[in-house]
Amino acid sequence: MEFGQSDHFRSWTKAQDSVLCPTVNNNHTLNFKHECYVWITKEHLRYMLLSSNAPRRLWPFALQHFCRIFGWWPQANGIAPWKRVGSEYQLTANLDKDLHAFGSYSIGHLPRESKLVENTILDDRGLDGAFLMSDHSTPTFWM
């Protein structure tokens, strides 16, 4: 509110065609909660990267995989977070898709049209790799 009461600041906001919107005061305990969530996420990411021997540059994939798995874990009351949202979202857990270890050995099936398949009849159409994350919009995964 100290800026909102200043005449100079009000005239500057009018010149910028901006609107002053008061917000709720910050509670010091909210900052602690946010820092705890960040700390928990960083600890899980660190463990996922170390246990899979993945390079640090793959941390965005580890973060997406962790957030998806963490969203399906039941809380202390036994209710999973996705069950607490409204029925209009139609969220469900898919254990085949969600419970993979980050960086685990996986084999991807290549279609015959892939550039990596030279001979469509005799060549092995499997590609070795490490599991990174499940794709959000298709039943495939990233490796």
N, CA and C of each residue as an Amber inpcrd file, in Angstrom:
protein
   429
   0.8150000  -1.2080000   0.0000000   0.0000000   0.0000000   0.0000000
   0.8490000   1.2590000   0.0000000   2.1190000   1.1730000   0.4040000
   2.9430000   2.3730000   0.4480000   3.1220000   2.9710000  -0.9400000
   3.1950000   2.1360000  -1.9890000   3.3040000   2.6690000  -3.3400000
   1.9690000   3.2270000  -3.8170000   0.8760000   2.6000000  -3.4240000
  -0.4380000   3.0490000  -3.8610000  -0.8320000   4.4040000  -3.3120000
  -0.2210000   4.8230000  -2.2250000  -0.5470000   6.1200000  -1.6260000
   0.3110000   7.2500000  -2.1720000   1.3340000   6.9430000  -2.9180000
   2.2300000   7.9550000  -3.4650000   1.5990000   8.5770000  -4.7190000
   1.5030000   9.9260000  -4.7290000   0.9400000  10.6290000  -5.8890000
   1.8110000  10.4340000  -7.1310000   3.1230000  10.4470000  -6.9260000
   4.0370000  10.2650000  -8.0560000   3.8350000   8.8680000  -8.6860000
   3.6810000   7.8500000  -7.8540000   3.4950000   6.4880000  -8.3710000
   2.1430000   6.3510000  -9.0640000   1.1030000   6.9820000  -8.5240000
  -0.2250000   6.9250000  -9.1650000  -0.2060000   7.5900000 -10.5340000
   0.4840000   8.7220000 -10.6440000   0.5540000   9.3930000 -11.9460000
   1.3720000   8.5510000 -12.9410000   2.3920000   7.8710000 -12.4560000
   3.1870000   7.0150000 -13.3370000   2.3480000   5.8350000 -13.8460000
   1.5250000   5.2480000 -12.9720000   0.6960000   4.1240000 -13.4100000
  -0.3560000   4.5680000 -14.4190000  -0.8970000   5.7860000 -14.2550000
  -1.8490000   6.2930000 -15.2390000  -1.1700000   6.5140000 -16.5850000
   0.0760000   6.9960000 -16.5470000   0.8190000   7.2060000 -17.7900000
   1.1250000   5.8750000 -18.4840000   1.3050000   4.8210000 -17.7150000
   1.5700000   3.4900000 -18.2660000   0.2890000   2.7550000 -18.6150000
  -0.8500000   3.3500000 -18.3560000  -2.1580000   2.7420000 -18.5790000
  -2.3080000   1.4430000 -17.7700000  -1.8640000   1.5020000 -16.5020000
  -1.9360000   0.3600000 -15.5980000  -2.9830000   0.6170000 -14.5150000
  -3.4200000  -0.4410000 -13.8920000  -4.4090000  -0.3550000 -12.8230000
  -3.7860000  -0.9210000 -11.5560000  -3.9150000  -0.1890000 -10.4520000
  -3.4140000  -0.6860000  -9.1720000  -4.3920000  -1.7080000  -8.6080000
  -3.8990000  -2.8640000  -8.2800000  -4.7310000  -3.9280000  -7.7030000
  -4.1580000  -4.3110000  -6.3510000  -4.8670000  -4.0380000  -5.2780000
  -4.3460000  -4.4480000  -3.9660000  -4.3720000  -5.9680000  -3.8440000
  -3.4030000  -6.5090000  -3.1550000  -3.2950000  -7.9490000  -2.9590000
  -3.3670000  -8.2880000  -1.4750000  -3.4740000  -9.5520000  -1.2030000
  -3.5170000 -10.0200000   0.1770000  -2.1220000  -9.9240000   0.7750000
  -2.0570000  -9.5370000   2.0460000  -0.7640000  -9.4690000   2.7150000
  -0.1320000 -10.8560000   2.7640000   1.1800000 -10.8960000   2.6900000
   1.8990000 -12.1650000   2.7150000   2.0570000 -12.6380000   4.1560000
   1.7370000 -13.8930000   4.3650000   1.9270000 -14.5080000   5.6690000
   3.2940000 -15.1790000   5.6640000   4.0910000 -14.9650000   6.6940000
   5.4480000 -15.5050000   6.6940000   5.4760000 -17.0300000   6.6810000
   4.4160000 -17.6860000   7.1100000   4.4060000 -19.1450000   7.0920000
   4.2080000 -19.6830000   5.6710000   3.6040000 -18.8770000   4.7740000
   3.4340000 -19.3210000   3.3860000   4.7810000 -19.4930000   2.6990000
   5.7090000 -18.5830000   2.9770000   7.0330000 -18.6940000   2.3910000
   7.7050000 -19.9810000   2.8530000   7.5280000 -20.3520000   4.0980000
   8.0930000 -21.5890000   4.6230000   7.5180000 -22.8010000   3.8960000
   6.2150000 -22.8120000   3.6350000   5.5900000 -23.9300000   2.9260000
   6.1440000 -24.0550000   1.5110000   6.2820000 -22.9260000   0.8290000
   6.8200000 -22.9570000  -0.5330000   8.2550000 -23.4740000  -0.5340000
   9.0470000 -23.0180000   0.4120000  10.4280000 -23.4690000   0.4760000
  10.5130000 -24.9630000   0.7780000   9.5960000 -25.4700000   1.5930000
   9.5780000 -26.9100000   1.8820000   9.2370000 -27.7100000   0.6330000
   8.2740000 -27.2380000  -0.1650000   7.9240000 -27.9400000  -1.3970000
   9.0920000 -27.9400000  -2.3690000   9.7820000 -26.8200000  -2.4640000
  10.9500000 -26.7440000  -3.3450000  12.0410000 -27.6880000  -2.8460000
  12.2570000 -27.7180000  -1.5340000  13.2830000 -28.5930000  -0.9580000
  12.9540000 -30.0650000  -1.2240000  11.7040000 -30.4660000  -1.0290000
  11.2870000 -31.8500000  -1.2710000  11.5110000 -32.2200000  -2.7340000
  11.1120000 -31.3310000  -3.6340000  11.2760000 -31.5930000  -5.0660000
  12.7480000 -31.7170000  -5.4320000  13.5850000 -30.8220000  -4.9140000
  15.0070000 -30.8810000  -5.2360000  15.6580000 -32.1450000  -4.7010000
  15.2620000 -32.5910000  -3.5200000  15.8160000 -33.8220000  -2.9660000
  15.4390000 -35.0310000  -3.8280000  14.1900000 -35.0980000  -4.2470000
  13.7590000 -36.2100000  -5.1050000  14.4750000 -36.1720000  -6.4470000
  14.6130000 -34.9870000  -7.0340000  15.3030000 -34.8760000  -8.3240000
  16.7570000 -35.2930000  -8.2020000  17.3990000 -34.8560000  -7.1350000
  18.7980000 -35.2170000  -6.9190000  18.9460000 -36.7390000  -6.8170000
  18.0500000 -37.3640000  -6.0830000  18.1080000 -38.8180000  -5.9360000
  17.8150000 -39.5230000  -7.2600000  16.8330000 -39.0300000  -8.0090000
  16.5030000 -39.6570000  -9.2900000  17.6740000 -39.5920000 -10.2610000
  18.3430000 -38.4440000 -10.3160000  19.4660000 -38.2950000 -11.2380000
  20.6650000 -39.1310000 -10.8010000  20.9300000 -39.1800000  -9.4820000
  22.0670000 -39.9580000  -8.9990000  21.8360000 -41.4600000  -9.1580000
  20.6260000 -41.9260000  -8.8450000  20.3720000 -43.3690000  -8.9080000
  20.3240000 -43.8850000 -10.3420000  20.0040000 -43.0220000 -11.2880000
  19.9430000 -43.4580000 -12.6920000  21.2300000 -43.1660000 -13.4600000
  22.1970000 -42.5100000 -12.7930000  23.4500000 -42.1030000 -13.4490000
  23.1880000 -41.2330000 -14.6690000  22.1290000 -40.4620000 -14.6210000
  21.7880000 -39.5750000 -15.7350000  22.5460000 -38.2580000 -15.5950000
  22.8910000 -37.6250000 -16.6990000  23.5580000 -36.3200000 -16.6120000
  22.5990000 -35.2510000 -16.1050000  23.1640000 -34.1960000 -15.5780000
  22.3440000 -33.1180000 -14.9950000  21.4350000 -32.4460000 -16.0170000
  21.8330000 -32.4790000 -17.2630000  21.0290000 -31.7830000 -18.2730000
  19.6540000 -32.4260000 -18.4700000  19.4320000 -33.6210000 -17.9230000
  18.1270000 -34.2840000 -18.0340000  17.1950000 -33.9490000 -16.8720000
  17.5510000 -32.9430000 -16.0620000  16.7100000 -32.6300000 -14.9050000
  15.3030000 -32.1800000 -15.2870000  15.0430000 -31.5240000 -16.4340000
  13.6440000 -31.1880000 -16.7430000  12.7630000 -32.4280000 -16.9200000
  13.3120000 -33.4860000 -17.5030000  12.5380000 -34.7230000 -17.6600000
  12.2910000 -35.3750000 -16.3050000  13.3090000 -35.3490000 -15.4480000
  13.1450000 -35.9090000 -14.1010000  12.1020000 -35.1200000 -13.3240000
  12.0780000 -33.8120000 -13.4900000  11.0940000 -32.9830000 -12.7870000
   9.6830000 -33.3010000 -13.2480000   9.4780000 -33.4340000 -14.5480000
   8.1390000 -33.7610000 -15.0440000   7.6940000 -35.1400000 -14.5820000
   8.6080000 -36.0890000 -14.5930000   8.2650000 -37.4350000 -14.1380000
   7.9380000 -37.4280000 -12.6460000   8.7230000 -36.7010000 -11.8560000
   8.4600000 -36.6380000 -10.4120000   7.1140000 -35.9840000 -10.1220000
   6.7990000 -34.8890000 -10.7990000   5.5230000 -34.1970000 -10.5520000
   4.3350000 -35.0850000 -10.9010000   4.4530000 -35.8510000 -11.9670000
   3.3600000 -36.7480000 -12.3320000   3.1890000 -37.8490000 -11.2920000
   4.2860000 -38.4630000 -10.8590000   4.2110000 -39.5200000  -9.8570000
   3.7490000 -38.9630000  -8.5200000   4.2680000 -37.8220000  -8.1260000
   3.9060000 -37.2240000  -6.8380000   2.4220000 -36.8670000  -6.8010000
   1.8550000 -36.5480000  -7.9660000   0.4240000 -36.2550000  -8.0320000
  -0.4540000 -37.4760000  -7.8210000   0.0920000 -38.6870000  -8.0420000
  -0.7010000 -39.9050000  -7.8650000  -0.5100000 -40.5340000  -6.4990000
   0.5260000 -40.1470000  -5.7590000   0.7640000 -40.7540000  -4.4550000
  -0.3350000 -40.3740000  -3.4800000  -0.8920000 -41.3260000  -2.7330000
  -1.8900000 -40.9710000  -1.7150000  -1.2530000 -40.1530000  -0.5940000
  -2.0360000 -39.2590000  -0.0400000  -1.5700000 -38.4480000   1.0840000
  -1.7140000 -39.2440000   2.3780000  -1.4720000 -38.6060000   3.5130000
  -1.5580000 -39.2810000   4.8090000  -2.9710000 -39.7990000   5.0790000
  -3.9820000 -39.1260000   4.5190000  -5.3580000 -39.5650000   4.7290000
  -5.7680000 -40.6880000   3.7830000  -4.8760000 -41.1230000   2.8870000
  -5.1560000 -42.2310000   1.9880000  -5.8310000 -41.8390000   0.6900000
  -6.0740000 -40.5490000   0.4860000  -6.7370000 -40.0790000  -0.7380000
  -5.6870000 -39.4760000  -1.6620000  -5.6770000 -39.9150000  -2.8950000
  -4.7350000 -39.3720000  -3.8700000  -5.1790000 -37.9650000  -4.2830000
  -4.2330000 -37.0660000  -4.6030000  -4.5940000 -35.7010000  -4.9790000
  -5.5320000 -35.6160000  -6.1770000  -5.3930000 -36.5140000  -7.1590000
  -6.2400000 -36.4320000  -8.3450000  -7.6780000 -36.8050000  -8.0450000
  -7.9560000 -37.4390000  -6.8930000  -9.3370000 -37.7570000  -6.5300000
 -10.0420000 -36.5820000  -5.8700000  -9.2750000 -35.5510000  -5.4720000
  -9.8720000 -34.4010000  -4.7890000 -10.3330000 -33.3150000  -5.7460000
 -10.0010000 -33.4170000  -7.0380000 -10.4540000 -32.4160000  -8.0030000
 -11.8520000 -32.7710000  -8.4740000 -12.4800000 -31.8400000  -9.1180000
 -13.8500000 -32.0590000  -9.5820000 -13.9500000 -33.1480000 -10.6350000
 -15.1290000 -33.6840000 -10.7960000 -15.3270000 -34.7810000 -11.7490000
 -15.2220000 -34.3180000 -13.1990000 -15.2340000 -33.0090000 -13.4490000
 -15.1560000 -32.5340000 -14.8270000 -13.7590000 -32.7170000 -15.4280000
 -12.7520000 -33.0020000 -14.5960000 -11.3950000 -33.1570000 -15.1090000
 -11.0930000 -34.5730000 -15.5790000 -11.7960000 -35.5810000 -15.0980000
 -11.6550000 -36.9660000 -15.5330000 -10.2080000 -37.4540000 -15.4290000
  -9.5710000 -37.2220000 -14.2960000  -8.2070000 -37.6830000 -14.0960000
  -8.2140000 -39.0870000 -13.5070000  -7.3700000 -39.9280000 -14.0160000
  -7.2190000 -41.2710000 -13.4700000  -5.7520000 -41.6410000 -13.4730000
  -5.3820000 -42.5260000 -12.5740000  -4.0140000 -43.0210000 -12.5450000
  -3.8810000 -44.1820000 -13.5150000  -2.7640000 -44.2630000 -14.1520000
  -2.4700000 -45.3550000 -15.0630000  -1.1600000 -45.9720000 -14.5830000
  -1.2500000 -47.0770000 -13.8340000  -0.0640000 -47.6460000 -13.2240000
   0.9540000 -48.0990000 -14.2620000   0.4950000 -48.6080000 -15.4060000
   1.4300000 -49.0200000 -16.4500000   2.2300000 -47.8350000 -16.9730000
   1.6230000 -46.6700000 -16.9660000   2.2650000 -45.4850000 -17.5060000
   3.0440000 -44.7140000 -16.4400000   2.5880000 -44.7690000 -15.2000000
   3.1420000 -43.8820000 -14.1810000   4.2460000 -44.4870000 -13.3360000
   4.2270000 -45.7730000 -13.1140000   5.1740000 -46.3550000 -12.1610000
   6.4020000 -46.9480000 -12.8550000   7.1250000 -46.1100000 -13.5650000
   8.4010000 -46.4830000 -14.1580000   9.4960000 -45.7150000 -13.4360000
  10.6290000 -46.3530000 -13.2660000  11.7600000 -45.6720000 -12.6330000
  12.4530000 -44.7880000 -13.6610000  12.7570000 -43.5700000 -13.2470000
  13.4370000 -42.6290000 -14.1310000  14.8200000 -43.1940000 -14.4740000
  15.1540000 -43.1950000 -15.7470000  16.4520000 -43.6710000 -16.2010000
  16.5660000 -45.1790000 -16.3220000  15.4630000 -45.9000000 -16.1500000
  15.5270000 -47.3620000 -16.2530000  15.6960000 -47.7800000 -17.7110000
  16.2590000 -48.9580000 -17.9080000  16.4900000 -49.4950000 -19.2480000
  15.1540000 -49.7680000 -19.9200000  15.0090000 -49.3190000 -21.1390000
  13.7670000 -49.5500000 -21.8700000  14.0880000 -49.7570000 -23.3460000
  13.1710000 -50.4280000 -24.0060000  13.3130000 -50.6830000 -25.4430000
  12.1060000 -50.0860000 -26.1430000  12.3590000 -49.2040000 -27.0740000
  11.2930000 -48.5830000 -27.8420000  11.0760000 -49.3160000 -29.1490000
   9.8350000 -49.4500000 -29.5440000   9.4960000 -50.1220000 -30.7980000
   9.4570000 -49.0760000 -31.9140000  10.2490000 -49.3030000 -32.9490000
  10.3070000 -48.3710000 -34.0680000   9.3270000 -48.7980000 -35.1570000
   8.5740000 -47.8740000 -35.7070000   7.7050000 -48.2290000 -36.8360000
   8.5400000 -48.4670000 -38.0910000   7.9640000 -49.1530000 -39.0350000
   8.6870000 -49.4630000 -40.2780000   9.0860000 -48.1950000 -41.0310000
   8.3520000 -47.1130000 -40.8310000   8.6170000 -45.8790000 -41.5680000
   9.7500000 -45.0590000 -40.9540000  10.3100000 -45.5040000 -39.8370000
  11.3490000 -44.7350000 -39.1560000  12.6110000 -44.6590000 -40.0080000
  13.3370000 -43.5430000 -39.8960000  14.5860000 -43.3690000 -40.6320000
  15.6740000 -44.3030000 -40.1110000  15.5410000 -44.7720000 -38.8680000
  16.5470000 -45.6460000 -38.2880000  16.4230000 -47.0870000 -38.7620000
  15.3150000 -47.4380000 -39.3980000  15.1070000 -48.7940000 -39.8970000
  15.4330000 -48.7970000 -41.3850000  16.5060000 -49.5230000 -41.7570000
  16.9060000 -49.5690000 -43.1700000  16.1820000 -50.6850000 -43.9060000
  16.1850000 -51.8750000 -43.3260000  15.5300000 -53.0200000 -43.9320000
  14.2870000 -53.3210000 -43.0980000  13.1120000 -53.0770000 -43.6430000
  11.8790000 -53.1920000 -42.8560000  11.4990000 -54.6260000 -42.5520000
  12.0920000 -55.5870000 -43.2150000  11.7110000 -56.9860000 -42.9990000
  12.6380000 -57.6680000 -42.0040000  13.9590000 -57.4940000 -42.1610000
  14.9030000 -58.2560000 -41.3570000  15.5020000 -57.4920000 -40.1850000
  15.5610000 -56.1940000 -40.2410000  16.2180000 -55.4240000 -39.1760000
  15.4370000 -55.4600000 -37.8760000  16.1830000 -55.4070000 -36.7750000
  15.5840000 -55.3050000 -35.4540000  14.9740000 -53.9150000 -35.3260000
  13.7350000 -53.8480000 -34.9630000  13.0450000 -52.5600000 -34.8920000
  12.9290000 -52.0560000 -33.4670000  13.7730000 -52.5430000 -32.5720000
  13.7990000 -52.0550000 -31.2080000  14.9710000 -51.1190000 -31.0080000
  14.7680000 -50.0740000 -30.2220000  15.8140000 -49.0980000 -29.9540000
  16.0470000 -49.0630000 -28.4520000  17.2830000 -49.3290000 -28.0220000
  17.6210000 -49.3240000 -26.6000000  17.7480000 -47.8870000 -26.1170000
  17.3470000 -47.6660000 -24.8680000  17.4750000 -46.3470000 -24.2910000
  17.1140000 -46.3470000 -22.8210000  17.0180000 -45.1570000 -22.2680000
  16.6560000 -44.9740000 -20.8590000  15.3210000 -44.2450000 -20.7900000
  14.4600000 -44.6780000 -19.8760000  13.1400000 -44.0550000 -19.7030000
  13.3140000 -42.6650000 -19.1120000  12.7180000 -41.6670000 -19.7600000
  12.7810000 -40.3040000 -19.2520000  11.4530000 -39.8630000 -18.6460000
  10.3550000 -40.0140000 -19.3940000   9.0460000 -39.6160000 -18.8730000
   7.9650000 -40.1310000 -19.8070000   6.7510000 -40.2200000 -19.2880000
   5.6090000 -40.5740000 -20.1190000   5.1030000 -39.3270000 -20.8160000
   4.6980000 -39.4810000 -22.0430000   4.1380000 -38.3540000 -22.7740000
   2.7610000 -38.0380000 -22.2180000   2.4280000 -36.7560000 -22.1410000
   1.1650000 -36.3510000 -21.5140000  -0.0380000 -36.5320000 -22.4210000
   0.1710000 -36.4730000 -23.7170000  -0.9740000 -36.4800000 -24.6230000
  -1.1280000 -37.7680000 -25.4330000  -0.1200000 -38.6240000 -25.4040000
  -0.1890000 -39.8850000 -26.1580000   0.1900000 -41.0400000 -25.2360000
  -0.0710000 -42.2740000 -25.6270000   0.3200000 -43.4050000 -24.7750000
   1.8010000 -43.7930000 -24.9070000   2.6170000 -42.9480000 -25.4890000
   4.0360000 -43.2330000 -25.6740000   4.8460000 -42.6590000 -24.5260000
   6.1630000 -42.9330000 -24.5420000   7.0520000 -42.3700000 -23.5420000
   8.2960000 -41.8370000 -24.2070000   9.0160000 -40.9950000 -23.4890000
  10.2530000 -40.3990000 -23.9900000  11.4280000 -41.2280000 -23.4800000
  12.4020000 -41.4870000 -24.3530000  13.5880000 -42.2180000 -23.9400000
  14.8290000 -41.5980000 -24.5600000
